[in-house]
């Protein structure tokens, strides 16, 4: 095992010249080069067959015992351990449910619908209309795309995850293919995907040791890197097979490829392995799929309407803003666009005056020691622009909170001053990858309606109520509907559990009193405090997260912030404030993009 790991670790991830994504040209409809079926497909399959049979023999020997399956409505079904599957339960309820079934949830864990239950179970049956069902459906569709890519290009697969609207696969196209991916490849890929779908290839799950994984995927340096990086020595993980494709994957998946009714390749682009420009340049192919052809037709109509409303198109046509290669990711706002920009900021400023916020102006550039003290440097430095000034390293600010901490800490503070609400429209810079830049929605230079509230623990509830009211007023003015989620303490967190529990309870009470309805999002809070995530919905039904309200117990500790409590005891007469990070518009640039497309 050690020798195998040492050999695979030497595979370089940066030994190829960058390849640009191909674009279809007039008259470029010539058929793609004929690629022979890659030998690695048979290599993988031989290992899979050998080990899959061993796994099946083990399952066959497991003791069969009666089990009870409890459904969400409290009703129960009887079953047999290591035999009864979620699909059996669904078929027992109704054939239509079984036909719609995408994935199951067994005792809170996503589970293949054809995988036997192992004991007494709380069972949920999920279709495409659920968020988790949609994610699994598109993940399975990514495997179908991966199968088509291997057969068409003879390529090595990298990552193939589901995303917000579909899925993609990053692939390394072999030199013998002769060119990068282009639109001429879409039809052949769709034909291969359709063939796989018609064959109703089952998704088969197999658990493998790290040693067997390296043996199976030794031909593919990208998979080898992921195995060495993600799978600890002495442990195991799973692969899934559908047809000729076997891929490293935790799953779960739909029962078979025939569950995918409508499939389309949508676009392609260049990418880097693991998103790192130092690694190989890859080709990324995006797709979309649905369980109903009518849904695919509706999606295409949606894309046509969205294209008409594209803020980049409208921005140029109406001379609002434009972009130039001399400053990628930074918008040039023309006079008409600048009026909109200033009107939005004036609207927020007026609310600041009414709601007790004080506007401040803070520097654009700080010594990196500030970001080290705040904790951002360790986790965020790759997304910051840094420069040397008189032999010391400085960086352009990507956020305002550390500067506001310096403002709060510049003198002694009294409890009588709290809450202090600092608002800042300062220019921010984030070093987004060039491939991620998307009009005004993903930029390198932007401004936010950013504010930080420094308050006592006892004031959190009132300040949260005020922040929610502020947000509701602004979104109501624009005609947006919104949804709220309370994200609570994650597994890795800083601070005391008792403080977290108190803060989460205050947020719950604030949301209940707000009266708009909200969902619990357990374990998804920031490491420094719980937060309320707010998503808005535009005229096309698209969701965007703009506003944020987050509690922070850690920055006050890192910056040694304190205020006098007014007690006589000098030793206990100081306390740490709580910081509430909040923004309503979020990035002004992004909000202009959303408003432009919403009212187009």
C-alpha positions as CSV (number, residue, x, y, z in Angstrom):
1,X,0.0,0.0,0.0
2,X,2.8,2.4,0.9
3,X,4.6,1.7,-2.3
4,X,1.4,2.3,-4.4
5,X,0.6,5.5,-2.6
6,X,4.2,6.8,-3.2
7,X,4.0,6.0,-6.9
8,X,0.6,7.7,-7.4
9,X,1.6,10.8,-5.3
10,X,4.3,11.6,-7.9
11,X,1.7,12.2,-10.7
12,X,1.9,15.8,-11.7
13,X,-1.2,18.0,-11.8
14,X,0.3,20.8,-13.8
15,X,2.1,19.2,-16.8
16,X,-0.2,20.3,-19.5
17,X,-0.4,23.6,-21.5
18,X,-3.7,25.4,-20.8
19,X,-6.5,24.6,-23.3
20,X,-9.2,27.1,-24.1
21,X,-12.8,26.1,-24.5
22,X,-13.7,25.7,-28.1
23,X,-16.4,27.7,-29.8
24,X,-18.5,26.5,-32.7
25,X,-17.5,28.1,-36.0
26,X,-19.4,28.3,-39.3
27,X,-18.8,25.2,-41.3
28,X,-17.3,23.4,-38.3
29,X,-19.9,20.7,-38.2
30,X,-17.4,18.0,-39.2
31,X,-17.8,14.8,-37.2
32,X,-15.5,14.5,-34.1
33,X,-12.4,12.3,-34.4
34,X,-13.2,8.6,-33.9
35,X,-11.9,7.6,-30.5
36,X,-11.5,3.9,-29.6
37,X,-13.1,2.7,-26.5
38,X,-10.5,3.4,-23.8
39,X,-8.8,0.4,-22.3
40,X,-9.3,1.8,-18.7
41,X,-13.0,1.1,-19.0
42,X,-12.4,-2.7,-19.1
43,X,-9.6,-2.4,-16.4
44,X,-12.1,-0.7,-14.0
45,X,-14.9,-3.2,-14.8
46,X,-12.7,-6.2,-14.1
47,X,-11.9,-5.0,-10.6
48,X,-15.5,-4.0,-10.0
49,X,-16.9,-7.4,-11.0
50,X,-14.4,-9.2,-8.8
51,X,-15.1,-7.1,-5.7
52,X,-18.9,-6.6,-6.3
53,X,-19.5,-10.3,-6.2
54,X,-17.6,-10.5,-2.8
55,X,-19.8,-7.7,-1.5
56,X,-23.0,-9.4,-2.7
57,X,-22.0,-12.7,-1.1
58,X,-21.5,-10.9,2.2
59,X,-25.0,-9.3,2.0
60,X,-26.5,-12.7,1.2
61,X,-25.0,-14.1,4.4
62,X,-26.4,-11.3,6.7
63,X,-29.1,-12.5,9.1
64,X,-32.6,-11.7,8.1
65,X,-34.8,-10.3,10.9
66,X,-38.2,-8.6,10.9
67,X,-38.0,-4.8,11.0
68,X,-40.4,-1.9,11.4
69,X,-40.4,0.9,8.9
70,X,-41.9,4.2,10.2
71,X,-43.1,6.8,7.7
72,X,-43.3,10.6,8.3
73,X,-47.1,10.4,9.1
74,X,-46.4,7.9,11.9
75,X,-47.8,4.9,10.0
76,X,-45.6,1.8,9.9
77,X,-44.8,-1.0,7.5
78,X,-43.2,-4.4,8.2
79,X,-40.1,-5.5,6.4
80,X,-37.1,-7.8,6.5
81,X,-33.5,-6.6,7.2
82,X,-31.1,-6.9,4.3
83,X,-34.0,-7.6,1.9
84,X,-36.7,-4.9,2.0
85,X,-35.7,-1.7,0.1
86,X,-37.2,1.8,0.1
87,X,-38.6,1.0,-3.4
88,X,-40.4,-2.0,-1.9
89,X,-42.1,0.3,0.6
90,X,-43.0,2.8,-2.1
91,X,-44.5,0.1,-4.3
92,X,-46.6,-1.1,-1.4
93,X,-48.0,2.4,-0.9
94,X,-48.7,3.2,-4.6
95,X,-47.3,2.6,-8.0
96,X,-47.3,6.3,-8.9
97,X,-45.2,7.1,-5.8
98,X,-42.7,4.4,-6.8
99,X,-42.5,5.8,-10.3
100,X,-41.8,9.3,-9.0
101,X,-39.4,8.2,-6.4
102,X,-35.8,9.6,-6.8
103,X,-34.2,8.9,-3.4
104,X,-34.9,7.8,0.1
105,X,-33.9,9.1,3.5
106,X,-33.2,6.4,6.1
107,X,-32.9,7.7,9.7
108,X,-32.0,11.1,8.3
109,X,-29.4,9.8,5.8
110,X,-29.9,9.8,2.1
111,X,-30.1,6.2,0.8
112,X,-30.4,4.5,-2.6
113,X,-33.9,3.3,-3.2
114,X,-32.8,-0.2,-4.1
115,X,-30.4,-0.6,-1.2
116,X,-31.7,-3.0,1.4
117,X,-32.6,-1.6,4.8
118,X,-30.4,-2.9,7.6
119,X,-32.7,-2.5,10.7
120,X,-35.7,-0.6,12.1
121,X,-36.0,2.6,10.1
122,X,-37.5,6.1,9.9
123,X,-38.1,6.4,6.2
124,X,-38.8,9.4,3.9
125,X,-39.5,9.0,0.2
126,X,-38.3,12.0,-1.9
127,X,-39.2,12.9,-5.5
128,X,-37.7,15.5,-7.8
129,X,-39.8,18.3,-6.3
130,X,-37.8,18.2,-3.1
131,X,-34.5,20.0,-2.9
132,X,-32.6,16.8,-2.0
133,X,-34.4,14.8,-4.7
134,X,-33.4,17.4,-7.3
135,X,-29.8,17.3,-6.2
136,X,-29.6,13.5,-6.4
137,X,-31.4,13.5,-9.8
138,X,-28.8,15.9,-11.2
139,X,-25.9,14.1,-9.6
140,X,-27.1,10.9,-11.3
141,X,-27.4,12.8,-14.6
142,X,-23.8,14.0,-14.2
143,X,-22.8,10.3,-14.2
144,X,-24.6,9.8,-17.5
145,X,-22.8,12.8,-18.9
146,X,-19.5,11.4,-17.6
147,X,-20.2,8.1,-19.4
148,X,-20.9,9.9,-22.6
149,X,-17.7,12.0,-22.3
150,X,-15.5,8.9,-21.8
151,X,-17.0,7.2,-24.8
152,X,-16.9,10.3,-27.0
153,X,-13.6,11.9,-26.1
154,X,-11.7,9.0,-24.5
155,X,-11.1,11.5,-21.7
156,X,-10.2,11.2,-18.0
157,X,-13.0,12.4,-15.7
158,X,-12.3,14.8,-12.8
159,X,-15.3,16.2,-10.8
160,X,-18.9,15.9,-11.8
161,X,-21.2,17.6,-9.2
162,X,-24.8,18.8,-9.2
163,X,-25.1,22.6,-9.1
164,X,-28.0,25.0,-8.7
165,X,-29.5,24.5,-12.2
166,X,-28.2,21.2,-13.4
167,X,-24.8,19.6,-13.3
168,X,-21.4,19.6,-15.0
169,X,-18.3,17.4,-15.5
170,X,-14.7,18.6,-15.6
171,X,-12.8,16.4,-18.1
172,X,-9.2,16.2,-19.4
173,X,-9.4,15.7,-23.2
174,X,-6.6,13.6,-24.6
175,X,-4.2,15.2,-27.1
176,X,-5.2,12.6,-29.7
177,X,-8.7,14.1,-29.8
178,X,-7.1,17.0,-31.6
179,X,-9.0,20.0,-30.2
180,X,-10.9,21.4,-27.3
181,X,-14.6,20.8,-26.6
182,X,-17.0,22.8,-28.8
183,X,-20.7,23.1,-29.6
184,X,-20.2,20.4,-32.3
185,X,-19.8,17.9,-29.5
186,X,-23.2,18.6,-27.9
187,X,-25.3,16.4,-30.2
188,X,-22.9,13.3,-30.1
189,X,-22.9,13.6,-26.3
190,X,-26.7,13.8,-26.1
191,X,-27.0,10.8,-28.4
192,X,-24.7,8.7,-26.1
193,X,-26.6,9.9,-23.0
194,X,-29.9,9.0,-24.7
195,X,-28.6,5.5,-25.4
196,X,-27.5,5.1,-21.8
197,X,-31.0,6.3,-20.6
198,X,-32.8,3.9,-22.9
199,X,-30.7,1.0,-21.6
200,X,-31.9,1.7,-18.0
201,X,-28.5,1.0,-16.6
202,X,-28.7,0.3,-12.9
203,X,-26.7,2.4,-10.4
204,X,-24.6,-0.2,-8.5
205,X,-22.9,0.8,-5.2
206,X,-19.6,-0.8,-4.1
207,X,-17.5,0.0,-1.1
208,X,-13.7,-0.2,-1.7
209,X,-10.6,0.2,0.4
210,X,-8.2,3.0,-0.4
211,X,-5.8,0.4,-1.8
212,X,-8.4,-1.0,-4.2
213,X,-9.5,2.5,-5.2
214,X,-5.9,3.4,-6.2
215,X,-5.7,0.1,-8.1
216,X,-8.9,0.9,-9.9
217,X,-8.2,4.5,-10.8
218,X,-4.4,4.4,-11.1
219,X,-4.7,5.4,-14.8
220,X,-6.3,8.8,-13.8
221,X,-4.0,11.2,-11.9
222,X,-7.0,13.4,-10.9
223,X,-8.9,10.6,-9.2
224,X,-5.6,9.4,-7.6
225,X,-5.1,12.9,-6.2
226,X,-8.7,13.0,-4.8
227,X,-8.3,9.5,-3.3
228,X,-5.0,10.4,-1.6
229,X,-6.4,13.7,-0.4
230,X,-9.8,12.7,0.8
231,X,-9.6,9.0,1.8
232,X,-7.4,8.4,4.9
233,X,-5.2,5.3,4.9
234,X,-6.9,2.2,6.3
235,X,-10.4,3.5,5.4
236,X,-12.8,3.0,2.5
237,X,-15.3,4.8,0.4
238,X,-17.7,4.0,-2.4
239,X,-17.8,3.9,-6.2
240,X,-20.9,3.7,-8.4
241,X,-21.3,1.9,-11.7
242,X,-23.8,2.7,-14.5
243,X,-23.2,0.9,-17.8
244,X,-19.4,1.2,-18.7
245,X,-18.9,4.1,-16.2
246,X,-17.4,3.5,-12.8
247,X,-16.7,6.6,-10.8
248,X,-15.5,7.6,-7.3
249,X,-18.7,8.7,-5.6
250,X,-20.4,8.8,-2.2
251,X,-23.8,8.7,-3.9
252,X,-26.7,8.0,-3.5
253,X,-28.3,7.8,-6.9
254,X,-31.6,7.2,-8.7
255,X,-32.4,3.5,-9.3
256,X,-31.3,3.5,-12.9
257,X,-30.5,5.8,-15.9
258,X,-34.1,5.2,-17.2
259,X,-35.4,7.5,-14.5
260,X,-33.9,10.4,-16.4
261,X,-36.5,11.4,-19.0
262,X,-35.2,14.6,-20.6
263,X,-31.4,15.4,-20.9
264,X,-29.5,18.2,-22.7
265,X,-26.0,19.5,-22.9
266,X,-26.2,23.3,-22.3
267,X,-22.7,24.9,-22.6
268,X,-19.0,24.4,-22.1
269,X,-16.1,26.4,-20.7
270,X,-12.5,26.0,-19.6
271,X,-11.7,25.3,-15.9
272,X,-8.8,24.3,-13.7
273,X,-8.5,21.2,-11.6
274,X,-9.7,22.0,-8.1
275,X,-10.1,25.6,-9.3
276,X,-6.4,26.2,-8.9
277,X,-4.7,28.1,-11.8
278,X,-1.5,26.3,-10.9
279,X,-3.1,23.0,-11.9
280,X,-4.0,21.5,-15.3
281,X,-6.5,23.3,-17.5
282,X,-9.6,21.2,-18.1
283,X,-12.8,21.3,-20.1
284,X,-16.1,21.8,-18.2
285,X,-19.4,20.6,-19.8
286,X,-22.7,21.7,-18.3
287,X,-26.0,19.8,-18.6
288,X,-29.6,19.8,-17.4
289,X,-32.1,17.1,-17.0
290,X,-35.8,16.6,-15.9
291,X,-38.2,13.7,-15.2
292,X,-40.7,15.3,-17.6
293,X,-40.2,16.6,-21.2
294,X,-42.6,19.4,-20.5
295,X,-40.3,20.6,-17.7
296,X,-37.4,20.7,-20.2
297,X,-39.5,22.7,-22.6
298,X,-40.4,25.1,-19.8
299,X,-36.8,25.4,-18.9
300,X,-35.8,26.3,-22.4
301,X,-38.5,29.0,-22.5
302,X,-37.2,30.3,-19.2
303,X,-33.7,30.5,-20.6
304,X,-34.9,32.4,-23.7
305,X,-36.7,34.9,-21.5
306,X,-33.7,35.3,-19.2
307,X,-31.5,36.0,-22.2
308,X,-33.8,38.8,-23.2
309,X,-33.5,40.3,-19.7
310,X,-29.7,39.7,-19.4
311,X,-28.4,42.8,-17.5
312,X,-25.2,42.7,-19.5
313,X,-27.1,43.2,-22.7
314,X,-29.5,45.8,-21.3
315,X,-26.6,47.7,-19.6
316,X,-24.9,48.2,-23.0
317,X,-28.1,48.9,-25.0
318,X,-29.3,51.5,-22.5
319,X,-25.8,52.9,-21.7
320,X,-26.0,52.1,-18.0
321,X,-22.6,50.3,-17.6
322,X,-20.1,48.2,-19.5
323,X,-16.9,46.2,-18.9
324,X,-13.5,46.5,-20.4
325,X,-10.5,44.1,-20.7
326,X,-8.3,46.8,-19.2
327,X,-10.0,46.3,-15.8
328,X,-11.7,42.8,-15.7
329,X,-14.4,42.4,-13.1
330,X,-14.8,46.2,-12.5
331,X,-17.8,47.9,-14.0
332,X,-17.7,51.3,-15.8
333,X,-20.9,53.0,-14.8
334,X,-22.0,55.6,-17.4
335,X,-24.2,58.6,-16.4
336,X,-27.5,56.8,-16.6
337,X,-26.2,53.9,-14.6
338,X,-24.5,56.2,-12.1
339,X,-27.9,57.9,-11.4
340,X,-29.3,54.4,-10.5
341,X,-26.3,53.6,-8.4
342,X,-26.5,56.9,-6.4
343,X,-30.3,56.6,-6.1
344,X,-30.0,53.2,-4.5
345,X,-27.4,54.5,-2.0
346,X,-29.4,57.6,-1.2
347,X,-32.5,55.4,-0.6
348,X,-30.5,53.3,2.0
349,X,-28.8,56.5,3.5
350,X,-32.3,57.9,4.1
351,X,-33.2,54.8,6.0
352,X,-29.9,54.9,7.9
353,X,-30.8,58.4,9.2
354,X,-34.2,57.2,10.3
355,X,-33.0,54.1,11.9
356,X,-30.1,55.4,14.0
357,X,-27.1,54.3,11.8
358,X,-24.0,56.5,11.6
359,X,-22.2,56.5,8.3
360,X,-18.4,56.1,8.5
361,X,-15.5,56.1,6.0
362,X,-12.7,53.6,6.4
363,X,-9.4,53.0,4.5
364,X,-9.3,50.9,1.4
365,X,-5.9,49.4,2.2
366,X,-4.6,47.8,5.4
367,X,-1.4,46.1,6.6
368,X,-2.0,42.3,6.4
369,X,-1.4,42.1,10.2
370,X,-5.0,43.4,10.5
371,X,-6.3,40.5,8.5
372,X,-4.2,38.1,10.5
373,X,-5.7,39.4,13.7
374,X,-9.2,39.1,12.3
375,X,-8.6,35.6,11.1
376,X,-9.3,36.4,7.4
377,X,-5.7,36.0,6.2
378,X,-5.5,32.3,6.9
379,X,-8.8,31.5,5.1
380,X,-9.2,34.3,2.6
381,X,-5.8,35.6,1.4
382,X,-6.1,33.9,-2.0
383,X,-9.2,36.1,-2.6
384,X,-7.4,39.3,-1.7
385,X,-5.3,41.8,-3.7
386,X,-2.0,42.3,-1.8
387,X,0.9,44.7,-2.5
388,X,4.2,45.7,-1.0
389,X,4.5,49.2,0.5
390,X,7.9,50.1,2.0
391,X,8.8,46.5,2.4
392,X,5.6,45.6,4.3
393,X,2.7,43.7,2.9
394,X,-0.7,45.4,2.6
395,X,-4.0,44.3,1.1
396,X,-7.1,46.0,-0.4
397,X,-10.0,45.3,1.9
398,X,-12.5,42.6,0.8
399,X,-14.8,43.5,3.7
400,X,-15.4,46.3,6.3
401,X,-15.7,44.5,9.6
402,X,-12.1,44.5,10.8
403,X,-11.8,48.3,10.1
404,X,-15.0,48.9,12.0
405,X,-13.6,46.9,15.0
406,X,-10.6,49.4,15.0
407,X,-13.2,52.3,15.1
408,X,-15.1,50.8,18.0
409,X,-11.8,50.1,19.9
410,X,-10.2,53.5,19.4
411,X,-11.4,54.7,22.8
412,X,-13.2,53.4,25.9
413,X,-16.9,52.7,25.3
414,X,-19.8,52.8,27.8
415,X,-22.9,50.7,27.8
416,X,-24.8,54.0,27.5
417,X,-23.5,54.3,23.9
418,X,-24.7,50.9,22.8
419,X,-26.0,50.0,20.3
420,X,-23.5,51.6,18.0
421,X,-24.4,51.1,14.3
422,X,-21.6,51.8,11.8
423,X,-22.6,52.0,8.2
424,X,-20.0,52.0,5.4
425,X,-20.3,52.2,1.5
426,X,-16.6,51.8,1.2
427,X,-15.1,50.2,-2.0
428,X,-14.3,46.6,-1.6
429,X,-12.0,44.3,-3.8
430,X,-12.0,40.5,-4.1
431,X,-9.7,38.6,-6.3
432,X,-12.3,36.5,-8.1
433,X,-11.0,34.1,-10.7
434,X,-11.4,35.4,-14.2
435,X,-13.5,32.4,-15.2
436,X,-16.0,33.2,-12.4
437,X,-16.6,36.8,-13.4
438,X,-20.2,37.2,-14.5
439,X,-21.4,40.8,-15.4
440,X,-22.4,42.7,-12.2
441,X,-23.3,39.5,-10.3
442,X,-19.6,38.5,-9.7
443,X,-17.1,41.3,-9.8
444,X,-13.8,42.2,-8.3
445,X,-14.6,45.8,-7.3
446,X,-17.9,46.6,-5.6
447,X,-19.7,48.5,-2.8
448,X,-22.1,47.2,-0.2
449,X,-24.7,48.8,2.1
450,X,-22.6,47.2,4.8
451,X,-23.2,47.9,8.5
452,X,-22.0,46.5,11.8
453,X,-24.0,46.9,15.0
454,X,-22.1,46.7,18.3
455,X,-24.5,45.9,21.0
456,X,-25.0,44.2,24.4
457,X,-26.2,40.6,24.5
458,X,-29.5,41.8,26.0
459,X,-30.0,44.1,22.9
460,X,-29.6,41.4,20.2
461,X,-33.3,40.6,20.0
462,X,-34.3,44.2,19.4
463,X,-31.5,44.8,16.9
464,X,-32.5,41.7,15.0
465,X,-36.1,42.9,14.9
466,X,-34.9,46.2,13.5
467,X,-32.7,44.5,10.9
468,X,-35.6,42.3,9.7
469,X,-37.9,45.3,9.5
470,X,-35.3,47.2,7.5
471,X,-34.9,44.3,5.1
472,X,-38.7,43.9,4.7
473,X,-39.2,47.6,3.9
474,X,-36.5,47.6,1.2
475,X,-37.6,44.4,-0.5
476,X,-41.2,45.4,-0.2
477,X,-40.4,48.7,-2.0
478,X,-38.9,46.6,-4.9
479,X,-41.8,44.1,-4.9
480,X,-39.6,41.2,-4.0
481,X,-40.9,38.2,-2.0
482,X,-38.4,36.6,0.4
483,X,-37.7,33.5,2.4
484,X,-35.9,33.2,5.8
485,X,-33.7,30.5,7.2
486,X,-32.1,30.3,10.6
487,X,-28.7,28.7,10.4
488,X,-27.5,27.3,13.7
489,X,-24.3,26.2,15.3
490,X,-22.1,24.1,13.0
491,X,-19.9,21.1,14.1
492,X,-16.8,23.3,14.1
493,X,-17.5,26.5,16.1
494,X,-15.8,28.9,18.4
495,X,-17.1,30.1,21.7
496,X,-19.2,28.6,24.5
497,X,-22.3,26.5,23.7
498,X,-24.4,28.4,26.3
499,X,-23.7,31.6,24.5
500,X,-24.7,30.0,21.2
501,X,-27.9,28.6,22.6
502,X,-28.9,32.0,24.0
503,X,-28.1,33.8,20.7
504,X,-30.1,31.2,18.7
505,X,-33.0,31.5,21.1
506,X,-33.0,35.3,20.6
507,X,-33.0,34.8,16.8
508,X,-35.9,32.4,17.0
509,X,-37.9,34.8,19.1
510,X,-37.1,37.7,16.7
511,X,-38.1,35.6,13.7
512,X,-41.3,34.4,15.4
513,X,-42.3,38.0,16.3
514,X,-41.4,39.2,12.7
515,X,-44.2,36.9,11.6
516,X,-43.1,36.1,8.0
517,X,-42.5,32.4,8.5
518,X,-39.0,30.8,8.5
519,X,-37.2,27.5,8.2
520,X,-34.5,26.0,10.4
521,X,-31.2,25.2,8.7
522,X,-29.4,23.3,11.4
523,X,-25.6,23.2,11.5
524,X,-25.1,25.8,8.7
525,X,-24.2,28.8,10.8
526,X,-20.9,30.5,10.5
527,X,-18.1,29.3,12.8
528,X,-18.3,32.6,14.7
529,X,-22.1,32.8,15.3
530,X,-25.6,31.9,14.0
531,X,-27.1,33.8,11.1
532,X,-30.3,34.5,9.2
533,X,-30.1,33.7,5.5
534,X,-32.5,35.7,3.3
535,X,-33.3,34.8,-0.3
536,X,-35.4,36.9,-2.6
537,X,-37.4,35.8,-5.7
538,X,-37.5,37.8,-8.9
539,X,-40.1,38.0,-11.7
540,X,-38.8,34.9,-13.3
541,X,-38.9,32.9,-10.1
542,X,-35.2,32.9,-9.6
543,X,-33.8,33.0,-6.1
544,X,-30.9,35.3,-5.0
545,X,-29.3,35.7,-1.6
546,X,-28.5,39.4,-1.0
547,X,-29.3,40.3,2.5
548,X,-27.5,38.8,5.4
549,X,-27.8,39.1,9.2
550,X,-25.1,37.4,11.2
551,X,-24.1,37.3,14.9
552,X,-20.4,37.4,15.7
553,X,-18.9,36.6,19.0
554,X,-15.3,36.1,17.8
555,X,-14.2,39.4,16.3
556,X,-14.8,41.2,19.6
557,X,-12.5,38.6,21.2
558,X,-9.8,38.9,18.5
559,X,-9.8,42.7,18.8
560,X,-10.2,42.8,22.6
561,X,-13.3,45.0,22.3
562,X,-15.1,45.9,25.5
563,X,-17.4,48.4,27.1
564,X,-18.0,49.6,30.6
565,X,-21.1,48.0,32.2
566,X,-21.6,50.6,34.8
567,X,-21.1,48.3,37.7
568,X,-19.0,49.4,40.7
569,X,-16.7,46.3,40.5
570,X,-13.7,47.3,38.4
571,X,-12.8,43.7,37.7
572,X,-16.2,42.7,36.3
573,X,-17.1,46.2,35.0
574,X,-16.3,45.4,31.4
575,X,-18.0,43.1,28.8
576,X,-17.5,42.1,25.2
577,X,-20.0,43.5,22.8
578,X,-21.8,41.3,20.2
579,X,-21.3,42.3,16.5
580,X,-24.2,42.0,14.1
581,X,-23.1,41.9,10.5
582,X,-25.9,43.1,8.2
583,X,-26.5,44.2,4.6
584,X,-29.8,44.5,2.8
585,X,-28.9,45.2,-0.8
586,X,-25.6,43.3,-0.4
587,X,-23.4,44.3,-3.3
588,X,-24.9,47.4,-5.0
589,X,-23.6,46.1,-8.3
590,X,-25.4,42.8,-7.9
591,X,-28.6,44.4,-6.8
592,X,-28.6,46.6,-9.9
593,X,-28.2,43.4,-12.0
594,X,-31.1,41.8,-10.2
595,X,-33.3,44.9,-10.5
596,X,-32.4,45.3,-14.2
597,X,-33.4,41.8,-15.1
598,X,-36.5,41.8,-12.8
599,X,-38.0,45.0,-14.4
600,X,-36.7,44.5,-17.9
